[in-house]
Amino acid sequence: KPRVDPEVKKFYPVNGPLNIKVMSMAFLIENSDSPVIWRGPMKMGAVRQFLGDTIWGDLDYLICDLPPGTSDETLDILQLIPKENVIIVSTPQEVALMDARKTIKMAQIMKRNILGIIENMSGYKCPKCGEFIEIFGSGRCEKAAKDFSIQLLGKIPFEVEVGVQSDRGIPFVIKYSNYDSAKAFKEIVIIVSTPQEVALMDARKTIKMAQIMKRNILGIIENMSGYKCPKCGEFIEIFGSGRCEKAAKDFSIQLLGKIPFEVEVGVQSDRGIPFVIKYS
């Protein structure tokens, strides 16, 4: 929890690995399942407090990790910090790029400096046969960079250990500095990860919020639950397993099913074609 200074009515951020100072709503809620049911003005008040009432001390950089698209939080930060630099992070799917492109456009309209775009989870190397597969497709981040005249800062391949170590709070670039993704991190001088346990934190908050508001929850679906290498047939739980089952058990709801990752799902969705019909 952040330490509060009662005299000045301000608080100190939490110190993380490598003396990285962190401030988050996650430190202020009762537990990791508690949702924050706030509208825009309350969110903006919290953002202002994080920026103005936190005793940051001397910083090399202040990094604000924001949700995709043009959310209240993103707009607030762009308004409150007029001289910030913006880095766009997106996975290669067309649907994901739609949000990223809107963020780029908003930043340009507000005359903010965009350092560039990073393509995260840009490909996956099968640990059994070594085949490199562009599981989300390719070329869309390059196109966005070209369309908006910004730089493509780099591509970070998907590696299982990135998520595992991030969930444990261990900087991946230190523990596995020889991995391809760690090298990509260092090259673009920013740490980007998509740990599945962190994704479940948001899902659990949504469940809790629905229960507080007395809504009927039919159940939870685990999407992208595993991936079968098209070359060797090996099935790999690339995001780990068991967390959706645990959430279902913790909240006494049903696990409706698990949907494995298949490249053609994204391809056909981007084309507006129902995958269940074309590849039934």
C-alpha positions in Angstrom: 0.0 0.0 0.0 1.2 3.6 -0.6 2.5 5.3 2.5 0.6 8.5 3.3 2.2 11.7 4.7 -0.5 13.2 6.9 1.2 16.6 7.3 1.2 17.4 3.6 -1.8 15.2 2.7 0.1 13.4 0.0 1.3 9.8 -0.5 4.4 8.0 -1.7 4.3 5.5 -4.6 5.1 1.9 -4.1 8.7 0.8 -5.0 8.9 -2.0 -7.4 11.8 -3.9 -9.0 14.8 -1.8 -10.1 13.5 1.0 -7.9 10.6 1.6 -10.3 8.0 3.8 -8.5 4.4 2.6 -9.1 1.0 4.1 -8.4 -2.2 2.3 -9.2 -5.8 2.1 -8.2 -5.0 -1.6 -7.5 -3.2 -0.4 -4.3 -6.2 1.4 -3.0 -9.0 -1.1 -3.4 -10.0 -3.7 -0.8 -8.8 -6.7 -2.8 -7.9 -7.7 -6.4 -11.5 -8.7 -7.1 -13.0 -5.3 -6.2 -14.1 -3.3 -9.2 -13.9 0.5 -9.5 -17.5 1.5 -10.5 -16.7 5.1 -11.5 -17.8 7.4 -14.2 -15.6 9.9 -16.1 -15.4 12.8 -13.6 -14.4 10.5 -10.7 -11.8 8.8 -12.9 -10.4 12.2 -13.8 -10.2 13.2 -10.1 -8.2 10.0 -9.4 -5.8 10.7 -12.3 -5.3 14.2 -11.0 -4.5 12.9 -7.6 -2.0 10.3 -8.9 -0.2 13.1 -10.8 -0.4 15.9 -8.3 -0.7 14.3 -4.8 1.9 11.6 -5.2 5.4 12.4 -3.9 7.3 11.1 -6.9 10.7 12.6 -6.2 13.2 12.9 -9.0 12.2 10.8 -12.0 13.9 9.9 -15.3 10.5 9.1 -16.9 6.9 9.2 -15.9 5.1 6.4 -17.8 1.3 6.2 -17.8 0.0 2.8 -18.9 -3.5 3.5 -20.4 -6.4 1.4 -21.7 -6.8 1.0 -25.5 -8.6 3.5 -27.6 -9.9 7.0 -26.7 -11.0 6.3 -23.1 -11.6 9.0 -20.4 -8.2 8.2 -18.8 -6.3 8.7 -22.1 -8.1 12.0 -22.8 -7.4 13.2 -19.2 -3.7 12.4 -19.4 -3.4 14.2 -22.8 -5.1 17.3 -21.3 -3.2 17.3 -18.0 0.3 16.8 -19.4 0.6 19.0 -22.4 4.2 18.1 -23.3 4.1 14.3 -23.0 5.4 11.9 -25.6 3.0 9.2 -26.8 3.8 5.5 -27.6 1.2 3.4 -29.2 1.2 -0.3 -28.5 -0.9 -2.8 -30.5 -1.2 -6.4 -31.4 -1.3 -7.0 -35.1 -5.0 -7.9 -35.5 -7.1 -5.5 -37.6 -9.7 -5.1 -34.8 -6.9 -4.1 -32.3 -5.4 -1.7 -34.8 -8.8 0.1 -35.1 -8.4 1.3 -31.5 -4.7 2.1 -31.9 -5.4 4.2 -35.0 -8.0 6.2 -33.2 -5.5 6.8 -30.4 -2.9 8.0 -32.9 -5.5 10.3 -34.6 -6.6 11.7 -31.2 -3.0 12.5 -30.2 -2.4 14.2 -33.5 -5.5 16.3 -33.2 -4.4 17.4 -29.7 -0.9 18.1 -31.2 1.0 15.7 -29.0 4.3 14.2 -30.0 4.0 10.5 -31.0 7.2 8.6 -30.6 5.9 5.7 -32.6 4.0 2.4 -32.5 5.1 -0.9 -31.1 3.8 -4.2 -32.5 3.3 -6.5 -29.5 2.9 -10.3 -29.8 4.0 -10.1 -33.4 4.8 -13.8 -33.8 5.4 -17.0 -32.0 8.1 -19.6 -32.3 7.0 -23.2 -31.6 9.2 -24.5 -28.7 9.1 -28.0 -30.2 9.9 -27.5 -33.9 11.2 -24.0 -34.0 8.7 -22.8 -36.7 8.0 -19.1 -36.5 4.3 -18.3 -37.0 2.7 -14.9 -37.3 -0.3 -16.0 -35.3 -2.1 -12.6 -35.5 -1.1 -11.8 -39.1 1.4 -9.1 -40.1 1.8 -5.8 -41.8 -0.9 -3.8 -40.1 1.3 -1.9 -37.7 3.6 -1.0 -40.5 0.6 0.3 -42.5 -0.6 2.3 -39.5 2.9 3.8 -39.1 3.0 4.7 -42.8 -0.6 6.1 -42.9 0.0 8.4 -39.9 3.7 9.2 -40.8 5.0 7.9 -37.5 7.8 5.4 -36.7 7.4 1.7 -36.2 9.5 1.4 -33.1 9.8 -2.4 -33.1 8.1 -5.8 -33.0 8.0 -7.9 -29.9 7.5 -11.6 -30.5 5.2 -13.6 -28.2 7.1 -15.7 -25.6 5.4 -17.6 -22.8 7.9 -16.6 -20.1 7.2 -12.9 -20.6 3.7 -13.4 -19.1 4.9 -15.9 -16.5 7.6 -13.5 -15.1 5.4 -10.4 -15.4 2.7 -12.1 -13.3 5.4 -12.8 -10.7 6.6 -9.2 -10.7 10.0 -10.1 -12.2 11.3 -7.9 -15.0 11.6 -10.3 -18.0 14.4 -8.3 -19.6 16.7 -9.2 -16.6 15.8 -12.8 -16.0 15.8 -13.8 -19.7 17.9 -11.2 -21.3 19.0 -13.5 -24.2 15.4 -14.1 -25.4 14.2 -12.5 -28.6 11.5 -10.6 -26.9 13.9 -9.2 -24.2 16.2 -8.0 -27.0 13.2 -6.3 -28.7 12.3 -4.7 -25.4 15.8 -3.3 -25.0 15.9 -2.1 -28.6 12.9 0.1 -28.2 13.7 1.0 -24.6 10.3 0.1 -23.2 8.8 -2.9 -21.4 5.6 -4.2 -22.9 3.8 -7.4 -21.7 0.4 -9.0 -21.8 0.3 -11.4 -18.9 -2.8 -13.5 -18.8 -3.1 -13.3 -15.0 -3.4 -9.6 -15.3 -6.2 -10.0 -17.9 -8.0 -12.2 -15.4 -7.8 -9.4 -12.8 -10.0 -7.3 -15.0 -12.4 -10.2 -15.7 -12.7 -10.8 -11.9 -13.5 -7.2 -11.3 -16.2 -7.3 -14.0 -17.7 -10.4 -12.3 -17.7 -8.8 -8.9 -19.3 -5.6 -10.2 -22.1 -7.6 -11.9 -22.7 -9.4 -8.6 -22.8 -6.2 -6.6 -25.3 -4.8 -9.1 -27.3 -8.1 -8.8 -27.0 -9.1 -12.4 -27.4 -12.7 -13.6 -24.0 -14.1 -14.8 -24.3 -17.0 -17.2 -20.7 -17.9 -16.8 -17.1 -17.3 -18.0 -15.5 -18.3 -21.3 -11.7 -18.9 -21.6 -10.7 -17.5 -24.9 -7.3 -18.3 -26.6 -6.9 -21.1 -24.2 -4.2 -22.9 -26.1 -2.5 -23.1 -29.6 -1.8 -26.1 -31.8 1.4 -25.7 -33.9 0.3 -26.2 -37.5 3.6 -27.9 -38.3 4.1 -30.4 -35.6 0.6 -30.6 -34.0 1.9 -29.9 -30.5 -0.8 -28.2 -28.3 0.7 -25.5 -26.1 -1.1 -23.5 -23.4 0.7 -20.3 -24.4 -1.1 -18.2 -21.7 -1.0 -20.9 -19.0 -4.1 -22.6 -17.6 -6.4 -23.0 -14.6 -7.1 -19.3 -13.9 -10.5 -19.2 -15.5 -11.5 -22.4 -13.6 -10.3 -20.7 -10.4 -12.3 -17.6 -11.1 -15.4 -19.6 -11.8 -15.0 -21.5 -8.6 -14.2 -18.4 -6.5 -17.3 -16.6 -7.7 -19.6 -19.7 -7.9 -20.3 -19.2 -11.6 -20.1 -21.7 -14.5 -17.1 -22.2 -16.8 -18.9 -22.2 -20.1 -16.1 -23.5 -22.2 -12.6 -23.0 -23.6 -11.9 -21.6 -27.1 -8.4 -22.5 -28.4 -6.5 -19.9 -30.5 -6.7 -20.4 -34.2 -5.2 -17.9 -36.7 -8.2 -18.1 -39.1 -10.5 -16.8 -36.4 -8.9 -13.4 -36.5 -8.5 -13.5 -40.3 -12.2 -14.1 -40.9 -13.3 -11.7 -38.1 -11.3 -9.0 -39.7 -13.2 -9.7 -43.0 -16.5 -9.7 -41.2 -17.1 -13.4 -41.8 -18.5 -15.6 -39.0 -15.7 -18.1 -38.3 -18.2 -20.8 -37.0 -19.9 -20.8 -40.4 -16.8 -20.8 -42.7 -14.8 -23.3 -40.6 -17.6 -25.2 -38.8 
